[in-house]
């Protein structure tokens, strides 16, 4: 009996058993601990039983209560966001927009001429923009496989396009033919990199060039050692042909290649080069001759240059390793020579160079 009375007294001190939230949770450090281990922050509300809930007054705290709350508040949040977007749109519509134009003249420049800061925009920032011609060339180079013909373009434009293609090693046989189109009235053929052209490709290119109705004055083939052989030199010689009745030519009665440059022709031997230079209307018409990186250029070639190219004004024999002092001394016969380049000749001595430069020339006065 006494044990029962003690139990009732302890139960009376603990308080009534029907108190709100009794048996369902207890406070720990300002948070309400609920079933499942979820804890609701103060101010999140409580249900009718006194248990805090994320729903703000209904249901237990936890992911389900949070999801119900988000679904309930979704329409209001959407309406709020739409009001914010409308306000931003009204604000943007009030701003005036105009493209930033480059200044045509800068203070200090003469009338009609751009100043030093012609690339400065009205906003004050300096931005490098390529010229229209550069952008067009880049576009052509990027889509060169889709180009069927260039038409009648200025020779300077063609030279710029081929130089860009050469830097990308894109002068394939098909692309090279575009620069020798007879309908384009080509007077200059400049290809800086012919390493992709086989002998048959170069023959086709020179044969196509020979059908042009206009005289070809400039022929520059760089890195042409793979394709240039004896047959190719014969076609080069045919580019300088006698004047046909009713056709236009130079004052001496025919078409003539005045500027010839052959780079890296390691397969072209001395007899073939001599035959080309001694050909009628070839060596005698040359004003500029460049034979660079050609290991087979030797004494016989320089002797042919001295005898056949009397009107030569510029000569380059760079990196022709077979040339020595004796071979170079024959060049003293070129009385009209104004420019001479002899870079990279290991067999040339200082005494030989001095003898070449100080030797008297016939007709020099």
C-alpha positions, 0 to 999 in steps of 0.5 A: 500500500505504501509503495502505491501511495509513493507512486501516486505522489510522484505522478502528481508532482510530474503534472497531469498526463493530458498536458499539451504535447505530453508523451510526444516531444520535448524541448532541447536547447530551444528546438522541439524534438519530434518523431523521426528525429526532425527538429523544427526551428522556433517560429515555424508553427505548431499543430493543434497538439502543440508540436512544431511543424514546418507547415505553420500550423498543420502536420508534422515537421519534415520533408513531406510538410516542406513539400506541402508548403512549397506547393502551397506557396508556388502560385504566389512565388510565380506571380511575384517573379512575373511582376519582377520580370515586367519591371525589368522589361520596363526599365530596359525599354527606357534605355537608348541603344546605338552601335559604337562607331569608330572615329573617322578622324582624330584630333591632330590629323589632317582633313580626310586622313585618319589620325594615330588613334583611328582605331579608337572607338567613341566609347574610349576603348581601343579594340583591334578589328581586322580590315574588311579585306583581311576578313574576306581573305580569312573567309575564303581560306576557311572555305577554300574547298568550296571555291570553284573559281576566283574569276578576275581578281587583282594579282595582289589579292590572289597573292594574299590569298595564296600566302594565307593558304601556304601558311596553313599548308593548304596549297593542294593540287586542286587549290593550286589550279585556281591560281592558274585559271586562263579565264582569270587573265593571270599575269602573275603566279606566286605559290609560296609552298608547292610541297604538296605538288607532285611532278604531274601536278606541277605539269598540269599547273604550268600547262594550264598557266600556258593557256592564259591569253595574257603574258605571265611576267612573274613566276614564283614557286617556293618549295617546289623540289618535289614536283619540279623536273626537266619537263617542268622547266620546258613548260616554264620556257614555253611561257616566254613565247614569240608574239602571235599576230594580233596578240599583245606582248612586250616591246621586244616582240613576245611574252616574257617572264621577267621575274623567276623564282624557284625555291628548293628545286633539289631535283633540278640538275645543272644541265636542265637549269642551263637549258632553261636559262639559255632558251630564247626569250627566257634568260635575256628577258629576266630582270629578277632571278632567285634560285635558293636552297638548290644543292645542284646549282654549281659553276655551269649554272652561274656561267649560264646566268652570266652569259644569258642574263645580261639584263639581270638586275636582281639575283639571289643564290641563297643556300646553294651549297655547291657554289664556291669562289670560282663559280661566283666570280663569273657573275662579274659579267652582270653589268646591270646587277643592282641586288645580289644575295649570297646567304648561306654559302659555306664554300664561299670565302671572304677573299672570294667575296671581296674579289667578286665585289671589287672586280671591274665590270665591263661597261660600268665606266 
